[in-house]
Amino acid sequence: MIKPVVIIGAGPAGLSAAAELRLRGIESVMVVERESEPGGIPRHSHHQGFGVRDLHRPMSGPRYAERLTKHALSLGVDLRLRSTAALDSSSSAVTLYAPTGIEHIDASAILLATGARERPRSARLVPGDRAPGTFTTGQLQQWVASGRSIGHRALVVGAEHVSYSAVLTLRHAGVRVVGLVTELPRSQSIVGVASLVHSALRVPTWTHTRVISVEGRNRVSRVVLEDFRNGERRTIDVDTIVFSADWIPDNELARRAGLAIDTGSHGPITDQFGRTSHAAIYAAGNLLHPVETADRCALGARRIADAIVRDLGLDPRPTHGVALRVTAPLAWAWPNRVIPNQLSETLVRLKAFTAQRRVVARQGGQVIGEAKLRHGSPGQHLSLDQSLLRGATAEGGVIDLSVEA
């Protein structure tokens, strides 16, 4: 009996990888999803802009999720919904827990595509009362999609791209947004989006500002803000507060499987082909580099699926790779390990706003490449050309990336 490739997570990365595996001749491909519907975050995001890079046409999130799901099913992918998975760290066995019972599967390869999530209020250590009316963007979108009542006046914490998506979702639900608040000196989203929300929708963005207290007994009633430049405080009357962005990989399954975790991104350490520290386990999508657009995750997952197909025909599986290390203002880089002479783009994320500079790669103290770094913000990924690491060698040791004038 042919061992299946098991994919955990039915978002854009998982569904796209599954379809690619079937197209590349893998006979048995199973996708496991804990929710009752496939599609991931896009199915709750009703705005346009999905599918531009991978499907070459813009569409809404629900339509995009539907297209990916139908395509995978049409190719014979086995989709298991309302199912959770556990991994045996000593083998390639997967245990599924579903309403129909428990099933043990001996897989030929496992792909983790569990995505990322926003940190809730509790993880951000925001003090105050614990009254209803507090959301993350994902929770908000699910409530609105199901027709549940949200509130009347809302504050959005964060000024990344997803924060403006939260503003549009709130307006769609008939909720007035009184403002966005960020501790950074300016918005982290695309300039045009921020300008639209500020001027056309008349929603202000309060910078250098943090939430120091949430108040309310039976419902959130007010929020206390502080401008940390001068210590000035003000109270805003709202009944809803949305904590947006501040993403972290949904890495519980990876940790329980004993995979090596990158301290910068908090996702599994992989090479550019998604190979983790476990010989049979791969990872893709926003589990590796939160948070990237859905279509970029889909395209990246296709490349990783191609690597899985090639690896299943190799004995032994390639395990070599050179570690990538960053220094401030870089927060992290992906891939975390690279295989020289098989290079792709390098994604980096910044800790702070950075004027146009360059990223320099050094190995053994010697410069092996550099790439231009355009103006960047902490909320965006920057893609660097593969020429940055073209001079890397397998014997040269750790590669250090730094930002220089």
Protein Blocks (a to p, Z undefined) as FASTA:
>chain_A
ZZddddedjbfklmmmmmmmmmnopabdcdddfbfbehijmlmmmbghihklmnopacdf
klmmmmmmmmmmmnopacdehiacdddfkbccdcdddfkbccddddfbdcddebpadddf
klnopacdddehiacfklmmmmmmnopafblbdcdedjdfklmmmmmmmmmnopacfbdc
dfbfbdfbdfklmmmmmmmnopacdehiacfbdcdfkbcfbdcdddfknopacddddfbd
cdeejiaddfklmmmnopacdfklopacddfkopafbfkbccehjllmccddfklmmmmm
mmmmmmmmmmmmgccddfbdcddddddfbfbdcdfbdcehiacddddddfbdcddddddd
deehiafbdcddddddfkbccdddfklmmmpcfklopadddddZZ
